[in-house]
Amino acid sequence: AYRRIYAPPVERWDDTWEIVVANGATAAQRRALRRELGWEGFGTLAPGVYARPSQARSAVPRIAAAPGLSGRIVVARASDDATLGAPSLASAVPRAWDLAAVATDYRRFLVRFGRVIQRFRRTGGAAHDPGPSFVVRTLLIHAYRRVLLRDPQLPAPLLPLDWPGAAAYALCRDFYRLTHRAAERHLVATLTNERGVLP
């Protein structure tokens, strides 16, 4: 989860895909594999066939080495080839990932916290009391992570033109910066250890 939340967005993509085929796995192993691959941004192309745009740091070797999976999955890198006459892997994006649901959640996040950041900006210093700044920042990060962890974070060429993920990221970043100092003052004033106030 930490990597998914704090990793920078994929800027470049070489048009290759990572494919995992669970041809010898049991139904229980396929369910566990699908869940683990889902955390890594893989979509389901067909039962037991998972794919994602290739990334520099692949989690597939770690997943493939999991107990019980050795010899039960096939892993490959692939790229689309229009000369073969079949639909491309890129054309399978809408059925492999539920981007519509993720986009809806991003838009809800933007509406909810867009109003809040406007109010913080309008009221200036009065709204930047340490306690409320800390509370709102915490709620903001929690709400953003809930959506982000379900976002497969596909490269821009595979996303709809009106994809709201970038706007949600920008709002989260701007709000965090806006409230950072005040929220940290709240933490410094609140946190203690066995000797009292922390240094």
C-alpha positions in Angstrom: 0.0 0.0 0.0 2.8 2.4 0.9 4.4 2.0 -2.6 1.0 2.5 -4.3 0.2 5.7 -2.4 3.5 7.4 -2.5 5.1 6.3 -5.8 5.1 9.0 -8.4 2.6 8.5 -11.3 3.9 6.5 -14.3 5.2 9.1 -16.7 6.6 6.8 -19.4 5.4 3.5 -20.7 7.1 1.4 -23.4 3.8 -0.1 -24.7 4.7 -3.5 -23.2 2.5 -5.6 -20.9 3.1 -8.0 -18.1 0.9 -11.1 -18.5 0.3 -13.7 -15.8 -1.5 -16.9 -16.7 -2.7 -19.2 -13.8 -2.9 -22.3 -16.0 -2.1 -24.8 -13.3 -3.4 -23.1 -10.2 -6.4 -24.3 -8.1 -9.5 -22.2 -7.7 -8.4 -21.0 -4.3 -4.9 -20.2 -5.6 -6.4 -18.2 -8.5 -8.5 -16.2 -6.1 -5.5 -15.4 -3.9 -3.4 -14.6 -7.0 -6.1 -12.3 -8.4 -6.3 -10.4 -5.1 -2.5 -10.0 -4.9 -2.2 -9.0 -8.5 -5.1 -6.6 -8.1 -3.1 -4.8 -5.4 -0.3 -4.4 -8.0 -2.6 -2.9 -10.6 -3.3 -6.0 -12.7 -6.6 -6.4 -14.5 -8.4 -9.6 -15.4 -8.4 -10.2 -19.2 -10.1 -13.6 -18.9 -10.5 -16.2 -16.1 -7.0 -16.9 -14.8 -5.3 -14.4 -17.2 -4.1 -11.1 -15.7 -2.3 -8.2 -17.2 -1.0 -4.7 -16.5 1.2 -2.2 -18.4 4.9 -3.1 -17.7 6.6 -1.1 -14.9 10.3 -0.7 -14.2 9.9 -2.5 -10.8 7.7 -5.5 -11.3 6.2 -7.3 -8.3 5.6 -10.5 -10.4 8.8 -12.3 -9.4 7.9 -11.9 -5.7 4.3 -13.0 -6.3 5.4 -15.9 -8.5 7.7 -17.1 -5.8 4.9 -17.4 -3.3 4.4 -20.9 -1.8 2.3 -23.1 -4.0 2.5 -21.0 -7.1 5.9 -22.2 -8.4 5.3 -24.0 -11.7 1.5 -23.2 -11.6 1.7 -19.8 -13.4 3.2 -18.6 -16.6 4.6 -15.1 -16.8 5.4 -13.1 -20.0 6.0 -9.7 -21.4 4.0 -8.8 -24.5 3.2 -6.0 -26.8 0.3 -5.2 -29.2 0.8 -6.1 -32.8 -1.8 -4.7 -35.1 -0.6 -6.9 -38.0 -2.1 -9.9 -36.3 -5.6 -8.7 -36.9 -7.0 -9.2 -33.3 -8.1 -6.5 -30.9 -5.2 -5.0 -28.9 -4.5 -5.5 -25.2 -5.2 -1.7 -24.9 -8.7 -2.2 -26.2 -9.4 -4.6 -23.3 -8.8 -2.0 -20.6 -12.5 -1.2 -20.1 -13.4 -4.8 -19.3 -10.2 -5.6 -17.4 -10.5 -2.7 -15.0 -13.6 -1.0 -13.5 -12.3 2.5 -14.3 -15.8 3.9 -14.3 -16.2 3.1 -10.5 -12.8 4.5 -9.7 -13.5 7.7 -11.7 -16.8 8.1 -9.9 -15.0 7.9 -6.5 -12.4 10.4 -7.6 -15.1 12.8 -8.7 -16.8 12.5 -5.3 -13.5 13.2 -3.6 -13.0 16.3 -5.8 -16.5 17.6 -5.0 -16.2 16.9 -1.3 -12.7 18.3 -0.7 -12.8 20.9 -3.5 -15.4 22.9 -1.4 -13.3 22.5 1.7 -10.1 23.7 0.1 -11.9 26.7 -1.4 -13.2 27.6 2.1 -9.7 27.2 3.6 -8.3 29.5 0.9 -11.1 32.1 1.3 -10.9 32.4 5.0 -7.1 32.4 5.1 -5.5 32.4 8.6 -8.7 32.0 10.5 -9.3 28.6 9.0 -5.8 27.4 9.6 -6.2 26.7 13.3 -3.9 23.8 14.2 -6.7 21.4 15.4 -9.1 21.7 12.4 -6.1 21.7 10.0 -4.9 18.4 11.4 -8.4 16.9 11.3 -9.2 17.9 7.8 -5.8 16.9 6.5 -6.2 13.5 8.1 -9.6 13.0 6.6 -8.4 14.2 3.2 -5.5 11.8 3.1 -7.7 8.9 4.3 -10.4 9.6 1.6 -7.7 10.0 -1.1 -6.0 6.7 -0.2 -9.3 4.8 -0.3 -9.7 5.7 -3.9 -6.0 5.6 -4.9 -5.6 2.0 -3.6 -8.3 0.9 -6.1 -6.8 2.9 -9.0 -4.7 0.6 -11.2 -2.7 3.7 -12.1 -2.6 3.0 -15.8 -0.4 5.1 -18.1 -2.2 8.2 -19.5 -2.6 6.7 -23.1 -4.8 4.0 -21.6 -7.1 6.3 -19.6 -10.2 8.1 -20.7 -9.5 11.7 -21.7 -11.5 13.1 -18.8 -9.8 10.9 -16.2 -10.1 12.7 -12.8 -7.1 11.0 -11.1 -4.7 13.8 -11.9 -7.0 16.5 -10.6 -7.6 14.5 -7.3 -3.8 14.1 -6.9 -3.3 17.9 -7.4 -6.1 18.8 -4.9 -4.6 16.4 -2.3 -1.1 17.8 -2.8 -2.3 21.5 -2.7 -4.5 20.9 0.4 -1.7 19.1 2.2 0.7 22.0 1.5 -1.9 24.5 2.6 -2.5 22.9 6.0 0.9 21.3 6.6 2.4 23.9 9.0 -0.8 24.3 11.1 -1.4 20.5 11.3 2.2 19.9 12.4 1.8 22.6 15.1 -1.2 20.6 16.4 0.9 17.4 16.5 3.8 19.1 18.3 1.4 20.5 20.9 -0.5 17.3 21.3 2.0 14.4 21.2 3.6 13.4 24.5 5.8 10.6 25.8 6.5 9.3 29.3 8.5 12.4 30.0 5.8 14.8 28.8 5.8 17.0 25.7 8.0 15.7 22.8 11.0 17.9 21.8 
